[in-house]
Amino acid sequence: MSGRKHIIVTGGSRGLGAAMIDGLLADGHRVSTCSRSKSETIEHFSAAHGDAFFWQSAQVGEADQVDAFVKAAGEWADDDGIYGLVNNAGIARTGILASFPNIESERIIQINLIGAIQMARAVSPYMLKRDDGGRIVNISSIIGHRGYNGMSAYSASKAGMDGLTRALAREMGPRQVTVNSVSPGYVETEMSSTLTPAQMKQIVNRTPLGRLASEQDVFELVRFLLSERAACITGQCILVDGGISC
């Protein structure tokens, strides 16, 4: 991206979200994020990056909190407006659907999918009035493409994000706002650390590149899709999975 841009990254308190914020700040951009509580990582960003970083407590999936956060972020950015949105906030729970609590399925859909729709709706007015367009990147998952045993609700939420990506790309395209999905496979994060050594070995053995994706692998694609170099790429769902889905 040329010049400083203001980009919102949801779920930035840890993991992939924090890694993307770190990279965007290092690139010279202004970044806003929200999470339920302020983590040590958020404290670090606030102390280290001064007026380039904004955080506000908000629960993605709760429309009033999303609207309040986006309004506050837009006012904080002032003349920079809102150029980019990375819909990263999400949760994952595993369990066979026949015995999986309905309340857990509803929570997954509410945060992962409804939350992404709420955020896209809230930032759209800011992007549509810009002369230089904008960028929306939805962090989906390989599980939304292929489905995995015990992850029906999560798979549905991520498949829904990909549908959102395609439809919103058509709506926003005339104003030069691109909308794309990035679908990681297993990534070296806290989530994958719950896998047993045997499970990890099986996944690596099935992956043509012979390794898990790193947070940096995912961020490099997100960075590209946010940039002016990706101005003619929209409505796409791109996998970063080392080839495991081949």
LOVEXZA-325396 format. One record per atom (N, C-alpha, C): residue in one letter; x, y, z negated. Coordinates in steps of 0.1 Angstrom, whole numbers, padded with zeros to 4 digits, always signed. Each point is the difference from the previous one (the first is absolute). Layout:
AXYZ;...
END
This chain:
M+0008-0012+0000;M-0008+0012+0000;M+0009+0012+0000;S-0004+0010+0008;S+0008+0012+0000;S-0007+0010-0009;G+0009+0006-0009;G-0006+0010-0010;G-0006-0007-0011;R-0003+0008-0011;R-0006-0006-0012;R-0015-0001+0002;K-0005-0012-0004;K-0014-0003+0001;K-0005-0003-0014;H-0013+0001-0003;H-0006-0004-0012;H-0008-0013+0002;I+0004-0010-0007;I-0005-0014+0002;I-0005-0005-0013;I-0012-0006+0000;I-0006-0006-0012;I+0003-0015+0001;V+0005-0006-0011;V+0002-0014-0001;V-0007-0005-0012;T-0010-0009+0001;T-0008-0004-0011;T+0008-0012-0007;G-0003-0002-0013;G+0006-0011-0007;G+0015+0001+0000;G+0005+0012-0004;G+0014+0003+0001;G+0008-0003-0013;S-0006-0006-0010;S+0006-0001-0013;S+0010-0011-0001;R+0000-0009+0010;R+0010-0011-0001;R+0000-0007+0014;G+0009-0010+0001;G+0000-0009+0012;G+0002+0007+0013;L-0007-0005+0010;L+0001+0006+0013;L-0003+0015+0001;G-0011+0004-0007;G-0003+0014+0000;G+0011+0009-0005;A+0006-0004-0011;A+0011+0008-0005;A+0012+0000+0009;A+0003-0011+0007;A+0011-0001+0010;A-0003+0010+0011;M-0012+0000+0005;M-0003+0009+0011;M+0001+0015-0004;I-0005+0003-0012;I+0001+0014-0005;I+0015+0004-0001;D+0008-0009-0005;D+0014+0003-0001;D+0006+0003+0013;G-0003-0008+0010;G+0005+0002+0014;G-0005+0013+0006;L-0013+0003-0002;L-0005+0012+0006;L+0006+0013-0006;L+0001-0001-0014;L+0007+0012-0007;L+0014+0002+0005;A+0007-0012+0002;A+0014+0001+0005;A+0001+0006+0014;D-0011-0002+0008;D-0001+0006+0013;D-0003+0014+0000;G-0004+0006-0011;G-0002+0014-0001;G-0015+0004+0000;H-0009-0010-0002;H-0014+0003+0001;H-0006+0003-0014;R-0012+0005+0000;R-0007+0002-0013;R-0010-0011-0001;V-0001-0006-0012;V-0008-0012-0002;V-0009+0001-0011;S-0012-0003+0001;S-0010-0001-0010;S-0004-0015-0003;T-0002-0003-0012;T-0005-0014-0003;T-0009+0000-0012;C-0008-0011-0001;C-0009-0002-0011;C+0002-0014-0006;S-0003-0001-0012;S-0001-0014-0007;S-0008+0002-0012;R-0003-0011-0006;R-0008+0001-0012;R+0007+0007-0012;S+0013-0003-0001;S+0008+0005-0011;S+0014+0004+0006;K+0007+0008-0008;K+0013+0005+0004;K+0011-0010-0004;S+0006-0006+0009;S+0011-0009-0002;S+0013+0007-0002;E+0011-0008-0004;E+0013+0005-0001;E+0005+0005+0014;T-0004-0007+0010;T+0003+0004+0014;T-0006+0013+0004;I-0012+0003-0004;I-0006+0013+0003;I+0007+0011-0008;E+0003-0003-0013;E+0008+0010-0008;E+0013+0003+0007;H+0007-0010+0006;H+0012+0002+0007;H-0001+0009+0012;F-0011-0003+0008;F-0002+0008+0012;F-0003+0015-0004;S-0008+0002-0010;S-0003+0013-0005;S+0012+0008-0004;A+0009-0007-0008;A+0012+0007-0005;A+0010+0002+0011;A+0001-0009+0009;A+0011+0001+0010;A-0004+0008+0013;H-0013+0002+0003;H-0003+0006+0012;H-0008+0013-0001;G-0002+0005-0012;G-0006+0013-0002;G-0013+0003+0008;D+0000+0010+0008;D-0012+0004+0007;D-0002-0008+0013;A+0007-0011+0002;A-0002-0009+0012;A-0009-0012-0004;F-0004-0001-0012;F-0007-0012-0005;F-0012+0004-0008;F-0012-0006+0003;F-0012+0003-0008;F-0006-0013-0004;W-0004-0001-0013;W-0008-0012-0005;W-0012+0004-0007;Q-0011-0007+0001;Q-0012+0002-0008;Q-0006-0014-0003;S-0005-0001-0012;S-0006-0013-0003;S-0013-0001+0008;A-0002-0012+0006;A-0012-0002+0007;A-0001-0015+0003;Q-0012-0006-0001;Q-0003-0014+0003;Q-0005+0000+0015;V+0008-0006+0009;V-0005-0002+0013;V-0011-0010+0000;G-0011+0004+0007;G-0012-0008+0000;G-0011+0007-0008;E+0003+0011-0007;E-0010+0008-0007;E+0000+0013+0008;A-0011+0002+0007;A-0001+0011+0010;A+0003+0014-0006;D-0006+0003-0012;D+0002+0013-0006;D+0014+0002-0003;Q+0007-0010-0005;Q+0014+0002-0004;Q+0009+0001+0013;V-0003-0007+0010;V+0007+0001+0013;V-0001+0014+0006;D-0013+0005+0000;D-0002+0014+0005;D+0007+0010-0008;A+0000-0001-0013;A+0007+0010-0009;A+0015-0001+0002;F+0005-0012+0002;F+0015-0001+0003;F+0004+0007+0013;V-0008-0004+0010;V+0004+0006+0014;V-0002+0015+0000;K-0010+0005-0007;K-0002+0015-0001;K+0012+0006-0007;A+0004-0006-0011;A+0012+0005-0008;A+0013+0000+0008;A+0002-0012+0007;A+0012-0001+0008;A+0000+0010+0012;G-0012+0002+0006;G+0000+0010+0011;G+0003+0014-0005;E-0005+0004-0012;E+0002+0013-0006;E+0015+0001-0004;W+0006-0011-0005;W+0014+0001-0004;W+0009+0002+0012;A-0004-0007+0011;A+0009+0001+0013;A-0002+0013+0006;D-0011+0007-0002;D-0003+0013+0006;D+0002+0000+0015;D+0009+0008+0005;D+0002+0001+0015;D+0003-0013+0007;D+0006-0009-0007;D+0004-0013+0006;D-0012-0009+0003;G-0012+0003-0006;G-0012-0008+0002;G+0003-0014-0003;I-0007-0009+0007;I+0002-0015-0001;I+0003-0005+0014;Y+0011-0005+0003;Y+0004-0006+0013;Y-0001-0015+0000;G+0003-0007-0011;G+0000-0014+0001;G-0006-0006-0013;L-0006-0012+0002;L-0005-0008-0010;L+0005-0015+0001;V+0005-0005-0010;V+0004-0014-0001;V-0009-0007-0010;N-0010-0008+0005;N-0009-0007-0009;N+0007-0012-0005;N+0006+0001-0011;N+0008-0011-0006;N-0006-0007-0012;A-0008+0007-0008;A-0005-0005-0012;A-0008-0013+0002;G+0002-0010-0008;G-0007-0012+0001;G+0003-0010-0011;I-0009-0010-0002;I+0002-0010-0010;I-0002-0013+0007;A+0006-0011-0006;A-0002-0013+0005;A-0003-0010-0011;R-0010-0008+0001;R-0003-0010-0010;R-0002-0013+0008;T+0004-0012-0006;T-0002-0012+0007;T-0010-0009-0007;G-0006-0009+0007;G-0010-0009-0005;G-0009-0005+0010;I-0004-0013-0001;I-0010-0006+0010;I-0013+0007-0002;L-0006+0004+0012;L-0012+0009-0001;L-0011-0006-0007;A-0002-0014+0000;A-0011-0006-0007;A+0000+0003-0015;S+0011+0002-0005;S+0001+0003-0015;S+0006+0014-0003;F+0002+0008+0010;F+0006+0013-0001;F-0011+0010-0005;P+0002+0007-0011;P-0010+0009-0005;P-0004+0011+0010;N-0013+0002+0002;N-0005+0011+0009;N+0006+0013-0003;I+0001+0003-0013;I+0005+0013-0004;I+0015+0002+0005;E+0008-0010+0001;E+0013+0001+0005;E+0000+0002+0015;S-0009-0007+0007;S-0001+0002+0015;S-0004+0014+0003;E-0009+0005-0008;E-0005+0014+0002;E+0011+0010-0003;R+0008-0002-0010;R+0010+0009-0004;R+0011+0000+0012;I+0003-0011+0005;I+0010-0001+0011;I-0005+0008+0012;I-0012-0002+0004;I-0006+0007+0011;I-0001+0015-0003;Q-0004+0004-0012;Q-0002+0014-0004;Q+0013+0007+0001;I+0011-0005-0005;I+0013+0007+0000;I+0007-0001+0014;N+0001-0012+0005;N+0008-0002+0013;N-0007+0006+0012;L-0013-0002+0001;L-0007+0004+0013;L-0008+0013-0002;I-0009+0000-0010;I-0008+0012-0002;I+0009+0012-0004;G+0010-0003-0008;G+0010+0011-0003;G+0007+0006+0012;A+0004-0009+0009;A+0006+0005+0012;A-0009+0008+0009;I-0013-0004+0000;I-0010+0008+0008;I-0002+0013-0007;Q-0001+0000-0013;Q-0002+0013-0007;Q+0012+0010+0002;M+0012-0006-0001;M+0012+0009+0002;M+0000+0006+0015;A-0003-0009+0010;A+0000+0005+0014;A-0010+0010+0002;R-0012-0002-0006;R-0011+0010+0001;R+0005+0014-0006;A+0006-0001-0012;A+0004+0012-0007;A+0011+0008+0007;V+0009-0007+0006;V+0011+0008+0007;V-0004+0004+0014;S-0010-0006+0006;S-0003+0002+0014;S-0002+0015+0003;P-0008+0008-0008;P-0002+0014+0003;P+0013+0008+0001;Y+0010-0004-0009;Y+0013+0007+0001;Y+0007-0003+0013;M-0001-0012+0004;M+0007-0004+0012;M-0006+0005+0013;L-0014+0000+0000;L-0007+0004+0012;L+0002+0015+0003;K+0003+0008-0010;K+0002+0014+0003;K+0014+0004+0003;R+0009-0010+0000;R+0014+0003+0003;R+0002+0001+0015;D+0010+0008+0004;D+0003+0001+0014;D+0010-0011+0005;D+0007-0006-0010;D+0010-0011+0004;D-0005-0014-0004;G-0013-0002-0002;G-0005-0013-0002;G+0003-0005-0014;G+0001-0013-0001;G+0003-0006-0013;G+0002-0015+0001;R+0003-0007-0011;R+0003-0014+0000;R-0007-0007-0012;I-0007-0011+0003;I-0005-0009-0011;I+0006-0013+0002;V+0006-0006-0010;V+0006-0013+0000;V-0006-0008-0011;N-0007-0011+0004;N-0006-0009-0010;N+0009-0012-0002;I+0003-0002-0013;I+0008-0012-0003;I-0009-0012-0002;S-0001-0008+0010;S-0008-0012+0000;S+0008-0012-0005;S-0002-0012+0006;S+0008-0012-0004;S-0002-0010+0011;I+0010-0009+0001;I-0001-0011+0008;I-0012-0009-0004;I-0003+0000-0012;I-0012-0008-0005;I-0013+0005+0006;G-0001+0012+0004;G-0012+0005+0007;G-0001-0006+0014;H+0012-0004+0006;H+0000-0005+0013;H-0003-0015+0000;R+0006-0007-0010;R+0001-0015+0001;R-0009-0007-0011;G-0002+0007-0011;G-0007-0006-0011;G+0009-0010-0008;Y-0001+0000-0013;Y+0008-0009-0008;Y-0010-0007-0011;N+0003-0012-0003;N-0008-0007-0010;N+0000+0007-0013;G-0012+0002-0006;G-0001+0007-0013;G+0001+0015+0001;M-0001+0006+0012;M+0001+0015+0001;M-0011+0005+0010;S-0012-0005-0002;S-0011+0003+0009;S-0004+0015-0001;A-0001+0005-0012;A-0004+0014-0002;A+0011+0010+0005;Y+0012-0004-0004;Y+0012+0009+0004;Y+0001+0000+0015;S-0001-0012+0007;S+0000-0001+0014;S-0011+0008+0007;A-0012+0000-0006;A-0011+0008+0006;A+0003+0015-0002;S+0006+0004-0011;S+0003+0014-0002;S+0010+0005+0010;K+0010-0008+0003;K+0010+0004+0010;K-0004-0001+0014;A-0008-0010+0003;A-0006+0000+0014;A-0009+0012+0002;G-0007+0004-0011;G-0009+0012+0001;G+0009+0012+0003;M+0012+0001-0006;M+0008+0012+0002;M+0005+0000+0015;D+0002-0012+0006;D+0004+0000+0014;D-0012+0005+0009;G-0012-0004-0004;G-0012+0005+0008;G-0001+0015-0002;L+0002+0005-0012;L+0000+0015-0002;L+0010+0006+0009;T+0012-0005+0001;T+0011+0005+0008;T-0005+0002+0014;R-0006-0010+0006;R-0003+0000+0014;R-0011+0011+0003;A-0011+0000-0009;A-0011+0009+0002;A+0004+0014-0003;L+0008+0003-0010;L+0004+0013-0004;L+0010+0006+0011;A+0008-0009+0006;A+0009+0005+0011;A-0008+0006+0011;R-0012-0006+0003;R-0008+0006+0011;R-0006+0013-0004;E-0005+0001-0013;E-0006+0012-0005;E+0010+0012-0001;M+0012-0003-0004;M+0010+0011-0003;M+0009+0003+0012;G+0000-0009+0010;G+0009+0001+0011;G-0001+0014+0008;P-0012+0004+0002;P-0001+0013+0008;P+0006+0012-0007;R+0003-0001-0013;R+0007+0011-0007;R+0014-0004-0003;Q+0005-0010+0008;Q+0015-0004-0001;Q+0003-0005-0014;V-0009-0006-0007;V+0003-0007-0012;V+0000-0015+0003;T+0012-0006-0003;T+0001-0015+0002;T-0003-0008-0012;V-0005-0012+0002;V-0004-0008-0011;V+0006-0014+0003;N+0008-0006-0009;N+0006-0013+0003;N+0001-0008-0013;S+0000-0013+0001;S+0002-0009-0011;S+0014-0006+0000;V+0006-0001-0012;V+0013-0008-0001;V-0004-0012-0009;S+0003-0012+0005;S-0004-0012-0007;S+0013-0008-0004;P+0004+0002-0013;P+0012-0008-0004;P-0004-0014-0003;G+0010-0009+0002;G-0001-0014-0005;G+0004+0001-0015;Y+0006-0011-0005;Y+0005+0000-0013;Y+0012+0010-0001;V+0000+0009-0010;V+0010+0010-0001;V+0007-0002-0014;E+0012+0004+0000;E+0008-0001-0013;E-0004+0011-0010;T-0011-0003-0007;T-0005+0010-0009;T-0005-0008-0013;E-0006+0008-0009;E-0004-0006-0012;E-0011-0011+0003;M-0008+0002+0010;M-0010-0010+0003;M+0006-0013+0004;S+0010+0000+0009;S+0006-0013+0004;S+0009-0006-0011;S+0003+0008-0010;S+0008-0006-0011;S-0008-0010-0008;T-0013-0001+0002;T-0008-0009-0008;T+0000-0014+0007;L+0006-0001+0012;L+0001-0013+0007;L+0011-0009-0007;T-0003-0013+0000;T+0010-0009-0006;T+0011-0002+0010;P+0012-0004-0004;P+0011-0003+0009;P-0004-0009+0012;A-0008-0010-0003;A-0004-0009+0010;A-0009+0007+0011;Q-0010+0008-0005;Q-0008+0008+0009;Q+0008+0009+0008;M+0009+0007-0006;M+0009+0010+0007;M+0008-0007+0011;K+0005-0012-0003;K+0008-0008+0010;K-0008-0004+0011;Q-0013-0004-0002;Q-0009-0004+0010;Q-0003+0011+0010;I-0002+0012-0006;I-0003+0012+0008;I+0012+0004+0009;V+0011+0000-0006;V+0013+0004+0007;V+0002-0011+0011;N-0002-0012-0003;N+0003-0011+0011;N-0010+0001+0011;R-0012+0006-0002;R-0009+0001+0011;R+0001+0013+0008;T+0009+0009-0005;T+0002+0013+0006;T+0012-0001+0010;P-0002+0003+0013;P+0010+0000+0010;P+0013+0007-0004;L-0002+0012-0006;L+0012+0008-0004;L+0007-0005-0013;G-0006-0010-0006;G+0006-0006-0012;G+0001+0008-0012;R-0009+0010-0002;R+0000+0009-0011;R-0013+0007-0002;L-0003+0005-0012;L-0012+0009-0002;L+0003+0014+0006;A-0010+0007+0003;A+0002+0014+0003;A+0004+0008-0012;S+0007+0011+0002;S+0003+0008-0012;S-0009+0013+0001;E+0000+0007-0011;E-0008+0012+0000;E+0005+0010+0010;Q+0013+0000+0003;Q+0006+0009+0010;Q-0005-0004+0014;D-0001-0013+0002;D-0005-0005+0013;D-0014+0006+0003;V-0008+0000-0010;V-0014+0005+0001;V+0001+0015+0002;F+0008+0007-0008;F+0000+0015+0000;F+0005+0005+0014;E+0010-0007+0006;E+0005+0004+0013;E-0011+0001+0010;L-0009-0009+0000;L-0012+0000+0009;L-0009+0011-0004;V-0003+0002-0012;V-0009+0011-0005;V+0006+0013+0004;R+0013+0002-0002;R+0007+0012+0003;R-0001+0003+0015;F+0001-0010+0008;F-0001+0002+0015;F-0015+0004+0003;L-0010-0007-0005;L-0014+0003+0003;L-0004+0014-0005;L+0007+0005-0010;L-0003+0014-0005;L+0007+0011+0009;S+0009-0005+0008;S+0009+0010+0007;S-0007+0004+0014;E+0006+0011+0006;E-0005+0004+0013;E+0004-0010+0011;R+0009-0008-0003;R+0004-0011+0010;R-0011-0010+0002;A-0009-0001-0009;A-0011-0009+0001;A-0013+0007+0004;A+0001+0011+0006;A-0012+0008+0004;A-0010-0007+0009;C+0004-0010+0007;C-0009-0006+0010;C-0003-0015-0005;I+0002-0003-0012;I-0003-0013-0006;I-0011+0002-0010;T-0012-0006+0003;T-0011+0001-0009;T-0009-0012+0001;G-0007-0003-0011;G-0009-0012+0001;G+0007-0013-0001;Q+0012+0000-0004;Q+0008-0013+0001;Q+0002-0006-0014;C+0000-0013-0001;C+0003-0007-0013;C+0013-0008+0002;I+0010+0005-0006;I+0014-0005+0003;I+0005-0008-0012;L+0005-0012+0002;L+0004-0009-0010;L+0015+0001-0003;V+0004+0000-0013;V+0014+0000-0004;V+0001-0012-0009;D+0003-0012+0006;D-0001-0012-0007;D+0012-0010+0003;G+0010+0005+0007;G+0011-0009+0003;G-0004-0011+0010;G-0012+0001+0006;G-0004-0010+0010;G-0008-0011-0005;I-0003+0000-0013;I-0008-0012-0005;I-0013-0002+0006;S-0006+0010+0006;S-0013-0001+0006;S+0000-0004+0015;C+0012-0002+0005;C+0002-0004+0014;C-0009-0013+0003;
END
